[in-house]
């Protein structure tokens, strides 16, 4: 890191109010579900379910955690052929775990075949080809009701696409496209969202993408940006917000991961890269900075669900751990946002809607 960059980062960190991280609830060793060369690609959580996408070897692990952090179930095997045992249906190139629900379900994209799979600890759920995503990046996020967000790179241009997805592929439609002003080398990826919002991460920014209340209206999702402490000027990522100059902005640390929790957002930042970090930034529901905290270890990823977040880290003995932490927002009485409105029109056509109570 150059002296100029180091000075700029110190200025950005000086604008933060950093406390030692407190309220650790538990810490669980998951080394037996990994190997010594494990690379954590994606880490997701929802309710008591945790999913981890690993690259060495490529596999998806699903866990259930009780309040003490004990692993109740694990599925480190391939996503495979419950649908038809005679025909291999393995995921060829998993690139994204989209969302984890309280029922232990995870949405996974196969970028090689543009196929969406919903998997759960209980077994295979469904498999769906997505012709509209062919030629894309494979980076997606699913929202309720019936909305899928996808990042597509066209040459030097990057766009965020929103689709309405139904049970009938013929009814799928593109409802919006936003051009994102990011460096071609920027590592765009999704953080941990909820049923209403997705979290899109760039090198130094966090974008919040909210689904329309009714996707049948053709209204594209709304994009907002978390305003980092000490930052000024318009957000530079979203093209329609205008262009900002580097002179009006502090150089912010790297974004490692981010999650939506009750009462706001938690962002893990790193000073040297976007793969590891120790500092957590807390934001309220409106995206305003609250305070920061310093973890007692260097985390590789984090995720959030409800009033807490989970951190994934490797210790000096190369063992992998998941730890649970209560957020300061929850400690001050923050509650979960209301569930998205359920549509009554043709509910059987909603691919990502929750099942109706009977």
C-alpha positions in Angstrom: 0.0 0.0 0.0 1.4 3.4 -1.0 2.0 6.1 1.6 -0.7 8.3 0.0 -3.2 5.5 0.2 -2.2 4.7 3.8 -2.6 8.3 4.8 -6.1 8.4 3.2 -7.2 5.3 5.0 -6.0 6.6 8.3 -8.1 9.7 7.7 -11.1 7.5 7.0 -10.6 5.4 10.1 -10.1 8.5 12.2 -13.7 9.5 11.4 -15.0 6.3 13.0 -15.8 5.7 16.7 -14.3 2.3 17.4 -15.0 0.2 20.5 -13.9 -3.3 21.4 -16.4 -5.8 20.1 -18.6 -7.2 22.9 -21.7 -9.3 23.4 -20.2 -12.5 22.0 -22.8 -15.3 22.5 -20.9 -18.4 21.5 -18.1 -19.8 19.3 -18.3 -23.1 17.4 -15.5 -25.1 15.8 -16.5 -26.2 12.3 -13.1 -27.5 11.1 -14.4 -31.0 10.6 -16.8 -29.7 8.0 -13.9 -28.1 6.0 -10.4 -29.0 5.0 -7.1 -27.3 5.5 -7.2 -25.6 2.1 -10.8 -24.4 2.4 -11.5 -21.0 0.7 -14.7 -19.4 2.0 -16.4 -18.1 -1.1 -19.9 -17.2 0.3 -21.2 -17.3 3.9 -24.9 -17.0 4.5 -27.3 -17.2 7.5 -31.0 -17.1 8.1 -32.8 -17.9 11.3 -30.8 -20.9 12.7 -29.5 -22.1 9.3 -26.0 -21.4 8.0 -24.7 -22.1 4.5 -21.0 -22.0 3.4 -19.8 -22.3 -0.2 -16.3 -23.7 -0.3 -13.8 -23.8 -3.2 -11.3 -26.4 -2.1 -13.0 -28.7 -2.9 -16.0 -27.0 -4.4 -19.0 -27.9 -2.3 -21.9 -26.4 -0.4 -22.3 -27.0 3.4 -25.6 -26.4 5.2 -25.7 -26.3 9.0 -28.4 -25.8 11.6 -27.4 -24.1 14.8 -29.1 -24.1 18.1 -28.8 -21.3 20.6 -25.5 -22.7 22.0 -24.0 -23.1 18.5 -24.0 -26.8 18.3 -24.2 -28.2 14.8 -27.4 -30.2 14.5 -27.2 -31.2 10.8 -24.7 -30.9 8.0 -24.9 -31.5 4.2 -21.4 -31.0 2.8 -22.2 -33.1 -0.3 -22.9 -32.0 -3.8 -26.3 -30.6 -4.8 -27.5 -33.6 -6.7 -30.0 -36.0 -8.1 -33.0 -36.3 -5.8 -35.1 -35.3 -8.7 -33.9 -38.1 -11.0 -31.3 -40.4 -9.7 -30.6 -41.9 -13.2 -29.5 -38.5 -14.6 -26.7 -36.6 -12.9 -27.9 -33.1 -12.0 -25.0 -31.8 -10.1 -24.2 -28.1 -10.0 -21.3 -27.6 -12.4 -20.1 -24.2 -11.4 -21.8 -22.8 -8.3 -20.9 -19.1 -8.0 -23.5 -17.7 -5.6 -25.6 -18.7 -2.6 -28.5 -16.2 -3.0 -30.6 -16.4 0.1 -31.2 -18.5 3.2 -34.7 -18.8 4.6 -35.9 -19.9 8.1 -36.9 -23.2 6.6 -33.3 -24.0 5.8 -33.6 -23.4 2.1 -30.9 -21.8 -0.1 -31.1 -20.5 -3.6 -28.0 -21.4 -5.7 -27.1 -20.4 -9.3 -25.1 -22.6 -11.7 -23.3 -20.1 -13.8 -22.3 -22.8 -16.4 -25.9 -23.7 -17.3 -27.8 -20.6 -16.1 -29.8 -22.8 -13.8 -31.4 -21.9 -10.4 -31.6 -24.6 -7.7 -33.4 -24.4 -4.4 -31.8 -26.8 -1.9 -32.6 -27.4 1.7 -31.2 -29.5 4.6 -34.3 -31.8 4.0 -33.3 -32.4 0.4 -33.8 -31.1 -3.2 -36.5 -28.5 -3.7 -36.7 -27.5 -7.3 -34.5 -26.8 -10.4 -35.2 -24.2 -12.9 -33.4 -23.0 -16.1 -33.1 -19.3 -16.5 -32.7 -18.4 -20.2 -32.7 -14.7 -19.4 -29.5 -15.0 -17.4 -27.4 -16.7 -20.1 -24.2 -14.9 -20.8 -24.4 -13.3 -17.4 -22.0 -13.4 -14.4 -23.9 -15.9 -12.3 -24.1 -13.4 -9.4 -27.8 -13.2 -8.3 -30.0 -12.4 -5.4 -33.6 -13.5 -4.9 -36.2 -11.4 -3.2 -39.8 -11.9 -2.2 -42.1 -11.5 -4.0 -41.0 -13.0 -7.3 -38.0 -10.9 -7.9 -34.5 -11.9 -9.0 -31.5 -9.5 -9.2 -28.6 -10.2 -11.5 -25.2 -8.5 -12.2 -24.2 -8.6 -15.8 -20.9 -7.3 -17.3 -21.0 -6.2 -20.9 -17.4 -5.3 -22.0 -16.4 -2.4 -19.8 -19.9 -1.8 -18.5 -21.6 -3.4 -15.5 -25.4 -3.4 -15.1 -27.7 -4.5 -12.3 -30.8 -6.3 -13.8 -34.1 -7.0 -12.1 -36.4 -9.8 -13.3 -39.9 -10.9 -12.4 -39.8 -14.6 -12.1 -42.9 -16.8 -11.9 -43.5 -20.5 -12.0 -44.1 -20.3 -15.8 -40.8 -19.3 -17.6 -42.9 -17.7 -20.4 -44.1 -15.1 -17.9 -40.6 -14.0 -16.8 -39.7 -10.4 -17.7 -37.0 -7.9 -17.3 -38.4 -5.0 -15.3 -35.3 -2.8 -14.8 -31.6 -2.2 -15.5 -29.2 0.1 -13.7 -25.8 0.9 -15.0 -23.2 0.7 -12.2 -20.1 2.8 -12.4 -17.5 0.4 -11.1 -13.9 -0.4 -12.1 -13.8 -3.4 -14.4 -11.5 -5.1 -11.9 -13.8 -4.5 -9.0 -15.0 -7.7 -7.3 -18.8 -7.3 -7.2 -20.6 -9.8 -5.0 -23.7 -10.1 -2.8 -23.7 -9.7 0.9 -26.4 -11.2 3.2 -29.8 -9.6 2.7 -33.3 -10.5 3.8 -36.7 -11.2 2.1 -37.1 -7.6 1.1 -33.6 -6.3 0.3 -30.4 -7.5 -1.3 -26.9 -6.2 -0.4 -24.5 -5.6 -3.3 -20.8 -5.1 -2.4 -18.2 -3.2 -4.4 -14.6 -2.7 -3.4 -15.4 0.3 -1.2 -19.2 0.6 -1.1 -22.4 -1.1 0.0 -25.5 -0.8 -2.1 -29.0 -1.7 -0.8 -31.4 -2.9 -3.4 -35.1 -3.0 -2.4 -37.7 -5.0 -4.3 -41.0 -3.3 -5.4 -44.0 -4.1 -3.3 -45.8 -5.5 -6.4 -43.5 -6.8 -9.2 -46.5 -7.1 -11.6 -46.4 -3.2 -11.9 -43.1 -3.4 -13.8 -41.4 -0.9 -11.3 -37.7 -1.6 -11.0 -36.1 -2.0 -7.6 -34.8 1.0 -5.6 -31.1 1.5 -5.0 -29.6 3.3 -2.0 -26.1 3.5 -0.7 -24.8 3.2 2.9 -22.9 6.5 3.6 -19.6 5.7 5.1 -18.4 7.9 8.0 -16.6 11.0 6.8 -17.8 10.5 3.3 -19.2 13.5 1.3 -20.5 14.0 -2.1 -23.0 12.0 -4.1 -22.7 8.2 -4.2 -20.4 7.4 -7.2 -21.6 3.9 -8.0 -25.1 4.5 -9.3 -25.0 6.3 -12.6 -28.2 8.2 -12.2 -27.1 9.8 -9.0 -24.4 11.8 -10.7 -20.7 11.7 -10.8 -18.5 12.6 -7.8 -14.9 13.7 -7.9 -12.2 11.9 -5.9 -11.3 15.2 -4.2 -14.6 15.3 -2.4 -14.4 11.7 -1.0 -12.2 10.0 1.6 -10.6 6.7 0.5 -12.7 4.2 2.4 -11.4 0.8 3.6 -12.2 -2.3 1.6 -15.6 -3.9 2.0 -15.2 -7.6 3.1 -18.8 -8.5 3.8 -22.1 -7.0 4.9 -25.4 -8.1 6.3 -28.9 -6.8 7.2 -29.9 -7.3 10.8 -32.7 -6.0 13.0 -32.4 -2.3 13.3 -29.9 -1.7 10.5 -26.7 -3.1 8.8 -23.4 -4.6 9.8 -20.4 -4.1 7.5 -17.0 -5.9 7.9 -14.2 -3.8 6.5 -10.5 -4.5 5.8 -7.6 -2.1 5.6 -5.4 -4.1 3.1 -7.8 -6.3 1.1 -11.5 -7.3 0.7 -10.9 -10.8 1.9 -10.2 -10.2 5.6 -11.1 -7.6 8.2 -11.4 -6.9 11.9 -13.4 -3.7 12.0 -17.2 -3.7 12.0 -19.3 -0.6 11.0 -22.9 -0.4 12.2 -25.6 1.6 10.4 -29.2 2.2 11.2 -32.2 1.4 9.0 -31.8 4.6 7.1 -28.2 3.8 6.3 -26.7 6.3 8.7 -23.5 5.4 10.5 -23.8 4.7 14.2 -20.4 3.3 15.5 -17.7 0.7 14.9 -16.3 -2.2 16.7 -13.0 -4.1 16.6 -13.2 -7.9 16.6 -10.6 -9.9 18.6 -9.7 -11.9 15.5 -9.4 -11.3 11.7 -12.6 -12.5 10.1 -12.8 -13.9 6.5 -16.6 -13.4 6.2 -19.6 -12.5 8.2 -23.4 -12.9 7.9 -26.4 -11.7 9.8 -29.9 -12.8 10.8 -32.3 -11.2 13.2 -30.7 -9.4 16.2 -27.2 -11.0 15.7 -24.4 -11.5 13.2 -22.1 -14.5 12.7 -18.3 -14.2 12.0 -16.2 -16.8 10.2 -12.5 -16.9 11.1 -9.4 -19.2 11.1 -7.1 -19.2 14.1 -3.4 -19.6 14.3 -3.8 -23.4 14.4 -5.7 -23.3 11.1 -9.0 -24.2 12.6 -12.2 -22.6 11.4 -14.7 -21.1 13.8 -18.2 -19.5 13.6 -19.0 -17.0 16.4 -22.3 -15.3 17.2 -22.4 -11.7 18.3 -25.4 -9.5 19.4 -25.6 -6.2 17.6 -25.7 -2.9 19.6 -28.9 -2.1 17.7 -30.6 -5.2 19.2 -29.2 -4.4 22.6 -31.0 -1.0 22.4 -34.4 -2.7 21.5 -34.3 -2.8 17.7 -36.9 -5.1 16.2 -37.3 -6.9 12.9 -38.9 -4.9 10.0 -42.4 -6.0 8.9 -42.6 -8.9 6.4 -43.2 -7.9 2.7 -46.8 -7.7 1.7 -48.1 -11.0 0.3 -49.8 -10.8 -3.1 -53.2 -12.4 -3.5 -53.2 -12.5 -7.3 -52.3 -15.9 -8.6 -50.0 -16.9 -5.7 -49.2 -20.2 -7.4 -47.2 -18.2 -10.0 -44.9 -16.6 -7.5 -41.6 -18.5 -7.6 -40.1 -17.0 -4.4 -43.2 -16.2 -2.4 -43.7 -17.9 0.9 -46.3 -20.7 1.0 -49.7 -19.6 2.1 -50.9 -20.7 5.5 -53.7 -23.3 5.4 
